[in-house]
C-alpha cells in the first residue's frame, strides 16, 4: 500500500459532506503511519453551499462543478468514493477527468437505465408523493440498522440539504459505455432498504466495475459500519 493516501468523498441526495465524518475518522485511525488526505465535498445546495440557486442545474453541470473543485483540491491520484445518488454524476466525472482518479468506488450507488429518471426508478420501490411522511420514509430507507438514538440523531440532520431537482430526479440521458476499463469497485450493502441488493448488482454491472465487495449494513454504511467501510477503501487503494 502506498505511503500517501488520497480520498475524495461525494455524498448522496438529501445529504452533504458531513455524512462521511465517521468513515474519514476510521480511515485515519487505521492509517497511523501514512500520509492520508481525505476531503468530503459538498455539491451545490448542500452543506456549506446551502441556499444556492440550484433550480437550473443539470447532471453535467453538477459534475462539472465537482470536477473543478476536485481538480483544485490538491488531491493527487485520489480514490473517489461516492454514495447513492452520487452514481448519477460519477460517470460524467470520469469523462471530464480521464486518468485523474486512481479508482472509483461506488457505495450503494444508483445507475438509472438510459431513458429512465431516478424518480421513475425509485418510485418502483418508494412512495414519493408530497403526501408521504418524509420522516417515516427516511427511517425506512436509511435507518433500518441503526438503534433509536443513532436514528434520531441522523434524521435530525436530514431535510436541510438539497440536490438540484433537475439533476437528482428528472434526468434521463444516461451513458455508461465510456466506463469500459475505468478502474472501479462497487460496495454492496446487504441490508439496504433504499436500493435492494438485486438492484445494486444491476447497477454495478452498468458501471462496469471490476470488483464487487459486500458489507452487512444498510444504506448508510458510512455511518453504521464506518470501520468496515474504511477497511474496504484502504484495500481498494
C-alpha positions in Angstrom: 0.0 0.0 0.0 1.4 3.4 -0.9 2.5 5.7 2.0 0.4 8.5 0.7 -3.4 8.0 0.5 -5.8 10.5 -1.1 -9.6 10.1 -0.9 -12.3 12.3 -2.3 -15.8 11.7 -0.9 -19.1 12.6 -2.6 -22.4 12.4 -0.8 -25.8 11.2 -1.9 -29.1 13.1 -2.3 -30.5 15.0 0.6 -27.2 14.8 2.5 -23.8 16.6 2.4 -20.2 16.1 3.2 -21.0 15.6 6.9 -22.2 12.1 6.2 -18.6 10.9 5.8 -17.3 12.1 9.1 -17.3 8.7 10.8 -15.6 6.9 7.8 -12.9 9.5 7.5 -12.2 9.2 11.2 -12.0 5.4 10.8 -9.6 5.8 7.9 -7.3 8.0 9.8 -7.3 5.6 12.8 -6.5 2.7 10.6 -3.6 4.6 8.8 -1.5 6.0 11.7 1.8 5.7 9.7 0.6 7.0 6.4 0.1 10.5 4.9 -3.7 10.4 4.5 -5.7 13.2 2.9 -9.5 12.9 2.8 -11.9 15.6 1.6 -15.6 15.3 1.8 -17.1 17.7 -0.9 -20.4 19.5 -0.8 -22.5 19.7 -4.0 -24.4 22.8 -4.9 -27.4 23.2 -2.4 -25.8 21.0 0.2 -23.7 21.6 3.3 -21.6 24.7 3.0 -23.4 25.5 -0.2 -27.0 25.6 1.1 -29.1 28.4 -0.2 -27.5 28.5 -3.7 -29.8 28.7 -6.7 -29.8 25.1 -8.0 -33.0 25.0 -9.9 -31.4 25.2 -13.3 -28.5 22.8 -12.8 -28.3 19.7 -15.0 -26.4 16.5 -14.2 -23.5 17.6 -16.4 -23.3 21.0 -14.7 -23.2 19.4 -11.3 -20.5 17.0 -12.4 -18.5 20.0 -13.9 -18.8 21.9 -10.7 -17.5 18.9 -8.7 -14.7 18.1 -11.2 -13.5 21.7 -11.0 -13.4 21.5 -7.2 -11.6 18.1 -7.2 -9.0 19.4 -9.6 -8.4 22.5 -7.5 -8.3 20.5 -4.2 -4.6 19.4 -4.5 -5.5 15.7 -4.1 -3.2 13.7 -6.2 -4.3 10.4 -7.9 -7.3 10.2 -5.5 -9.7 7.4 -4.9 -13.2 8.9 -5.5 -15.8 7.4 -3.2 -19.4 8.2 -4.0 -22.7 7.2 -2.2 -26.2 6.6 -3.5 -27.2 9.5 -5.9 -23.5 10.3 -6.5 -23.7 7.5 -9.0 -25.6 9.8 -11.3 -22.7 12.2 -11.7 -19.6 9.9 -11.3 -19.7 8.6 -14.9 -19.6 12.2 -16.1 -16.7 13.0 -13.8 -14.9 10.0 -15.3 -15.5 11.6 -18.7 -14.3 15.0 -17.6 -11.2 13.9 -15.7 -9.8 10.9 -17.7 -6.8 9.3 -15.9 -7.0 11.8 -13.0 -8.7 9.4 -10.5 -7.0 6.3 -9.2 -10.2 4.3 -8.7 -13.9 5.0 -8.5 -15.7 3.4 -5.5 -19.5 3.3 -5.8 -21.1 2.7 -2.3 -24.6 1.5 -3.0 -24.8 4.0 -5.9 -27.8 4.2 -8.3 -27.2 3.8 -12.0 -30.5 4.6 -13.8 -31.0 2.8 -17.1 -30.9 5.1 -20.2 -34.3 6.7 -20.8 -35.4 6.5 -17.2 -35.2 9.1 -14.5 -34.1 8.5 -10.9 -37.6 9.4 -9.8 -39.1 6.7 -12.0 -36.6 4.1 -10.8 -37.1 4.9 -7.1 -40.9 5.2 -7.4 -40.9 1.5 -8.2 -40.0 0.9 -4.5 -40.7 4.0 -2.5 -43.6 6.5 -2.2 -42.5 9.9 -3.5 -45.8 11.8 -3.3 -46.0 15.1 -1.5 -48.4 13.4 1.0 -45.9 10.8 2.1 -44.4 11.4 5.5 -40.6 12.2 4.9 -39.6 11.1 8.4 -41.2 7.7 8.0 -39.8 7.2 4.5 -36.3 8.2 5.6 -36.5 6.0 8.6 -37.4 3.0 6.4 -34.8 3.8 3.7 -31.8 4.8 5.9 -32.2 3.7 9.5 -33.1 0.0 9.5 -29.7 -0.9 11.0 -29.5 2.0 13.5 -30.5 2.0 17.1 -33.1 4.6 18.1 -30.6 7.2 19.4 -28.5 6.9 16.3 -31.5 7.1 14.0 -32.9 10.1 15.8 -29.6 11.9 15.5 -29.3 11.0 11.8 -32.8 12.0 10.9 -32.3 15.4 12.6 -29.6 16.2 10.1 -31.9 15.5 7.1 -34.1 18.0 5.3 -31.6 20.8 5.1 -29.5 19.8 2.1 -31.0 19.8 -1.5 -29.6 18.2 -4.6 -30.6 20.1 -7.7 -34.0 18.6 -8.5 -33.4 18.5 -12.3 -30.2 16.6 -11.8 -31.3 14.5 -8.9 -34.7 13.2 -10.2 -35.5 14.2 -13.8 -32.5 13.5 -16.0 -33.0 10.5 -18.4 -29.9 10.8 -20.7 -27.5 8.3 -19.0 -24.3 6.9 -20.7 -22.0 4.2 -19.4 -20.2 2.9 -22.4 -17.2 5.1 -21.8 -16.6 3.4 -18.4 -15.1 0.3 -20.0 -11.6 -0.1 -18.5 -12.1 2.6 -15.8 -10.8 1.2 -12.5 -13.9 0.8 -10.3 -15.3 -1.1 -7.4 -18.9 -1.4 -6.2 -19.7 -1.8 -2.4 -23.0 -3.6 -2.0 -24.9 -3.1 1.3 -26.6 -6.4 2.1 -29.3 -4.8 4.4 -30.0 -1.8 2.2 -33.7 -0.8 2.2 -33.3 2.1 -0.2 -31.6 0.1 -3.0 -32.2 -3.6 -2.8 -29.2 -5.9 -3.4 -30.6 -7.1 -6.7 -30.7 -3.5 -7.9 -27.2 -2.9 -6.6 -25.9 -5.9 -8.6 -27.5 -4.5 -11.7 -26.1 -1.0 -11.1 -22.6 -2.5 -10.5 -22.9 -4.2 -13.9 -24.0 -0.9 -15.5 -21.0 0.9 -14.1 -18.7 -1.9 -15.5 -16.8 -2.3 -12.2 -14.0 -4.9 -12.0 -14.6 -5.7 -8.3 -17.6 -6.0 -6.0 -17.4 -6.2 -2.2 -20.2 -6.8 0.3 -20.8 -5.3 3.7 -23.6 -6.4 6.1 -25.1 -3.0 6.5 -28.0 -0.7 5.5 -27.8 2.2 3.0 -25.9 4.4 5.5 -23.0 2.1 5.8 -20.6 5.0 6.2 -22.5 5.9 9.5 -23.3 2.4 10.8 -20.2 0.4 9.7 -17.5 3.1 9.2 -14.7 0.8 10.3 -15.7 -1.9 7.8 -16.1 0.6 5.0 -12.7 2.1 5.8 -11.1 -1.3 5.6 -12.6 -1.8 2.2 -11.4 1.6 1.0 -7.9 1.0 2.2 -7.9 -2.3 0.3 -9.1 -0.6 -2.8 -6.0 1.7 -2.9 
